[in-house]
């Protein structure tokens, strides 16, 4: 529906979302306002709600029958990715229940959850078939993101669930190299986990091991 049809309702719609005025939002939706409307930056309404931590508004939008759960913003992020990085567990659960794509091409919700070390969110995604070794456009995996930006606990969880520590990104860097650049106070723990799992993987699959020497 064209924005011009609604005149000031466009501004009212996004103001209601950002301030989490769910009653006002619901009134607009009941009048037929398109829940998939994008803001002035091209961000879908549902993603605006998640970014604004407007939980009630996000739920109201998701409950509309015409909501496009997998719509992306100009950065190719979807609603589940934003819920993952912001650790909005209830929103993520509802998105998944309603059919949101857990494993998208490129950057994924698991990459985002691992970046922040959100353990419960990571478990939720993995329980719903998130691909552990998903590669971003530059070959980065969730394990690499957890190793540099997340937490040792996130690294440990991914490794225990089967993430391959030998994979290298397009620059030839494995997860251990990412861990070497981590600023986390317990980064050594992450390095130790990766080294231990590297040893295990190389013993179990010696014929297929990748070029990822265990170094300090």
C-alpha positions as semicolon CSV with decimal commas, in nm:
position;residue;x (nm);y (nm);z (nm)
1;X;0,000;0,000;0,000
2;X;0,146;0,334;-0,096
3;X;0,268;0,554;0,185
4;X;0,085;0,853;0,034
5;X;-0,249;0,683;0,101
6;X;-0,178;0,699;0,470
7;X;-0,037;1,051;0,490
8;X;0,073;1,096;0,855
9;X;0,007;0,732;0,941
10;X;0,354;0,638;0,813
11;X;0,519;0,849;1,082
12;X;0,265;0,727;1,341
13;X;0,341;0,367;1,246
14;X;0,715;0,387;1,306
15;X;0,680;0,611;1,610
16;X;0,448;0,352;1,765
17;X;0,700;0,079;1,691
18;X;1,006;0,261;1,823
19;X;0,823;0,365;2,143
20;X;0,663;0,021;2,171
21;X;0,310;0,159;2,174
22;X;0,152;-0,170;2,080
23;X;-0,207;-0,045;2,110
24;X;-0,149;0,233;1,855
25;X;0,039;-0,008;1,632
26;X;-0,238;-0,265;1,648
27;X;-0,497;-0,003;1,556
28;X;-0,299;0,083;1,244
29;X;-0,258;-0,283;1,155
30;X;-0,630;-0,345;1,207
31;X;-0,700;-0,059;0,965
32;X;-0,493;-0,237;0,705
33;X;-0,150;-0,079;0,738
34;X;0,111;-0,303;0,573
35;X;0,326;-0,469;0,845
36;X;0,607;-0,506;0,590
37;X;0,648;-0,132;0,538
38;X;1,011;-0,020;0,545
39;X;1,141;0,292;0,717
40;X;1,330;0,577;0,552
41;X;1,650;0,366;0,558
42;X;1,487;0,066;0,395
43;X;1,461;-0,137;0,716
44;X;1,146;-0,354;0,748
45;X;0,914;-0,266;1,037
46;X;0,977;-0,594;1,221
47;X;1,348;-0,531;1,222
48;X;1,293;-0,174;1,344
49;X;1,098;-0,319;1,636
50;X;1,376;-0,565;1,723
51;X;1,646;-0,298;1,696
52;X;1,437;-0,071;1,920
53;X;1,388;-0,353;2,174
54;X;1,016;-0,298;2,124
55;X;0,911;-0,648;2,220
56;X;0,534;-0,597;2,218
57;X;0,548;-0,428;1,878
58;X;0,762;-0,708;1,735
59;X;0,513;-0,968;1,858
60;X;0,218;-0,773;1,717
61;X;0,387;-0,754;1,377
62;X;0,472;-1,125;1,379
63;X;0,113;-1,214;1,452
64;X;-0,010;-1,058;1,130
65;X;-0,073;-1,311;0,858
66;X;0,110;-1,120;0,589
67;X;0,437;-1,055;0,771
68;X;0,751;-1,143;0,572
69;X;0,972;-1,300;0,836
70;X;1,274;-1,341;0,610
71;X;1,277;-0,991;0,462
72;X;1,621;-0,832;0,480
73;X;1,754;-0,482;0,541
74;X;2,010;-0,308;0,315
75;X;2,287;-0,497;0,500
76;X;2,132;-0,834;0,408
77;X;2,036;-0,899;0,770
78;X;1,706;-1,061;0,859
79;X;1,494;-1,037;1,172
80;X;1,633;-1,355;1,326
81;X;1,988;-1,227;1,287
82;X;1,900;-0,910;1,478
83;X;1,720;-1,110;1,747
84;X;2,030;-1,331;1,775
85;X;2,284;-1,053;1,816
86;X;2,058;-0,864;2,061
87;X;1,989;-1,185;2,257
88;X;1,612;-1,148;2,220
89;X;1,544;-1,513;2,298
90;X;1,163;-1,499;2,311
91;X;1,149;-1,310;1,981
92;X;1,387;-1,560;1,822
93;X;1,178;-1,854;1,945
94;X;0,862;-1,702;1,800
95;X;1,033;-1,623;1,470
96;X;1,150;-1,983;1,439
97;X;0,810;-2,121;1,534
98;X;0,655;-1,913;1,259
99;X;0,902;-2,035;0,999
100;X;1,190;-1,787;0,997
101;X;1,497;-1,909;0,810
102;X;1,756;-2,031;1,060
103;X;2,027;-2,095;0,803
104;X;2,040;-1,829;0,535
105;X;2,311;-1,784;0,274
106;X;2,602;-1,567;0,378
107;X;2,607;-1,432;0,732
108;X;2,368;-1,627;0,953
109;X;2,194;-1,588;1,290
110;X;2,448;-1,831;1,440
111;X;2,735;-1,606;1,329
112;X;2,566;-1,318;1,509
113;X;2,488;-1,509;1,829
114;X;2,844;-1,648;1,840
115;X;2,991;-1,300;1,797
116;X;2,834;-1,194;2,126
117;X;2,871;-1,528;2,303
118;X;2,497;-1,566;2,360
119;X;2,495;-1,930;2,470
120;X;2,119;-1,984;2,504
121;X;2,060;-1,822;2,168
122;X;2,327;-2,039;2,010
123;X;2,167;-2,350;2,158
124;X;1,826;-2,247;2,027
125;X;1,962;-2,201;1,677
126;X;2,155;-2,528;1,682
127;X;1,848;-2,713;1,810
128;X;1,673;-2,583;1,500
129;X;1,934;-2,711;1,254
130;X;2,162;-2,410;1,224
131;X;2,464;-2,512;1,015
132;X;2,767;-2,508;1,247
133;X;3,024;-2,443;0,976
134;X;2,825;-2,187;0,778
135;X;3,059;-1,964;0,580
136;X;3,007;-1,592;0,530
137;X;3,094;-1,434;0,193
138;X;3,457;-1,410;0,308
139;X;3,462;-1,765;0,445
140;X;3,423;-1,677;0,812
141;X;3,249;-1,939;1,029
142;X;3,060;-1,894;1,358
143;X;3,355;-2,055;1,537
144;X;3,590;-1,790;1,402
145;X;3,356;-1,513;1,520
146;X;3,326;-1,671;1,863
147;X;3,704;-1,711;1,882
148;X;3,780;-1,344;1,820
149;X;3,476;-1,155;1,942
150;X;3,271;-1,394;2,154
151;X;3,361;-1,592;2,464
152;X;3,556;-1,910;2,541
153;X;3,224;-2,069;2,642
154;X;3,084;-1,998;2,295
155;X;3,395;-2,148;2,136
156;X;3,367;-2,456;2,356
157;X;2,999;-2,503;2,274
158;X;3,055;-2,488;1,899
159;X;3,347;-2,727;1,917
160;X;3,155;-2,973;2,134
161;X;2,865;-2,963;1,891
162;X;3,096;-3,051;1,602
163;X;3,223;-2,727;1,447
164;X;3,537;-2,797;1,243
165;X;3,836;-2,597;1,381
166;X;4,046;-2,670;1,072
167;X;3,841;-2,463;0,827
168;X;4,014;-2,153;0,694
169;X;3,857;-1,834;0,566
170;X;3,938;-1,692;0,224
171;X;4,254;-1,530;0,362
172;X;4,374;-1,867;0,489
173;X;4,309;-1,801;0,859
174;X;4,161;-2,077;1,081
175;X;3,973;-2,024;1,407
176;X;4,294;-2,041;1,610
177;X;4,430;-1,737;1,429
178;X;4,110;-1,549;1,515
179;X;4,153;-1,650;1,880
180;X;4,508;-1,514;1,873
181;X;4,358;-1,170;1,807
182;X;4,089;-1,188;2,074
183;X;4,080;-0,920;2,342
184;X;3,871;-1,132;2,579
185;X;4,037;-1,159;2,923
186;X;4,007;-1,539;2,905
187;X;4,115;-1,570;2,543
188;X;4,376;-1,830;2,637
189;X;4,094;-2,067;2,730
190;X;3,950;-2,034;2,381
191;X;4,292;-2,105;2,230
192;X;4,333;-2,412;2,449
193;X;3,990;-2,545;2,348
194;X;4,068;-2,499;1,980
195;X;4,410;-2,663;2,010
196;X;4,261;-2,962;2,191
197;X;3,993;-3,010;1,930
198;X;4,241;-2,958;1,647
199;X;4,447;-3,245;1,787
200;X;4,136;-3,462;1,810
201;X;4,020;-3,379;1,456
202;X;4,362;-3,439;1,307
203;X;4,387;-3,776;1,480
204;X;4,040;-3,881;1,370
205;X;4,059;-3,751;1,013
206;X;4,431;-3,746;0,921
207;X;4,367;-3,801;0,551
208;X;4,147;-3,494;0,519
209;X;4,311;-3,253;0,760
210;X;4,340;-2,896;0,641
211;X;4,639;-2,668;0,666
212;X;4,587;-2,536;1,018
213;X;4,902;-2,594;1,226
214;X;4,866;-2,570;1,600
215;X;5,067;-2,264;1,695
216;X;5,097;-2,039;1,996
